[in-house]
Amino acid sequence: MSPKNVDKSRLDKVLAEQRVYNAQRERGYREQALKLYPWICGRCAREFTRRNLSELTVHHVDHNHDNNPPDGSNWELLCIYCHDQEHEKLVNGDLYGGTSNSASSPATFSPFADLKEKMNSKKE
């Protein structure tokens, strides 16, 4: 066997073991979260049934997948679309500056705050 084939087979074995580990870990906290919380996305409020439950994911609020308190305080159920969006905010925060908290803070600028005054000034 060539060194390249040995490295590839070793990599395949490590990846397979990691997939099994991730699946086992996820089953544990996912099952707990589904028992604790209603089957509703915490962002878009989409409701889920057993038929489409695979589209409901467990999001770790602090982004630490090893932080799984039994009371579920680090979890929220999100649909796959909202979950992707939540992680995209984190990635964009890393790429363009800021933190994940600043990415989720509400906007404070109000473009129409002085609209009435502007309209009155144009009439004069």
Helices and strands as residue ranges (DSSP letters): H 3-36, G 53-55, E 56-60, E 75-79, H 80-96, H 100-103, H 115-123
